[in-house]
Amino acid sequence: MDTSTVLPSPNKRPLPDHRAGFLIFPEHGQLCNILLNTEALIRELQFRTSRSSGPGGQHVNRTESRVELLWHPAGSDVFNDREKVRIQKHLANRIDGEGILHLTASEERSQLRNKELVIQRFLKLIARALVPQKKRIPTKPGKATVEKRLALKKKRSLRKQQRSGRGGDE
């Protein structure tokens, strides 16, 4: 089975990612499933529309195709306190002073399509924020590497001393 697709529903129509209940990230090189209660999470979202620049010709001045998603992570009932803290820390640059997350989409001419895009983007951000980061294990360079680096420094130093006319064999 291709890992970048979502399993089809019983009526043979593929579901969008946000309705399937899990997200898949093929770009990480592994299958990473984050189980989310997406239906409850989507109910917590608020949307604002406005006029969008971009494709649409003269019609762009009449329709509000740009969609802005608003979500208050601290007030969410879907996540526990630890997950809320992780989300707020990971998405701190996207959360305003009032604690509201803002995302916008205006790539498409359709308001509905922009709404679907911003929901997908939101769910990916949340899923990435919930993936725990690996603890970094500090390492030291090997003995051979240190010796090689010091030998190269010594060689470079001699070369520069010889260039200046002082000679390195004093």
Long-range contacts (C-beta under 8 A, 24 or more apart in sequence): 3-31, 16-116, 16-120, 17-120, 17-123, 18-42, 18-116, 18-119, 18-120, 18-123, 23-123, 23-124, 23-127, 25-124, 25-127, 25-128, 32-127, 32-131, 34-127, 34-130, 34-131, 36-78, 36-123, 36-126, 36-127, 37-78, 38-123, 40-77, 40-78, 41-76, 41-78, 41-123, 41-126, 42-119, 44-71, 44-72, 44-75, 44-76, 44-77, 44-78, 45-69, 45-70, 45-71, 45-119, 45-122, 46-70, 46-71, 47-115, 47-118, 49-111, 52-106, 52-114, 53-106, 54-106, 54-107, 55-109, 56-109, 59-109, 60-109, 63-111, 64-111, 65-106, 65-108, 65-109, 65-110, 65-111, 65-114, 66-104, 66-105, 66-106, 66-114, 67-104, 67-105, 67-106, 67-111, 67-114, 67-115, 67-117, 67-118, 68-102, 68-103, 68-104, 68-118, 69-101, 69-102, 69-103, 69-104, 69-105, 69-118, 69-119, 69-122, 70-100, 70-101, 70-102, 71-100, 71-101, 71-122, 72-99, 72-100, 72-101, 73-99, 73-101, 74-99, 83-130, 86-129, 86-130, 86-132, 87-126, 87-129, 87-130, 90-128, 90-129, 91-125, 91-129, 94-125
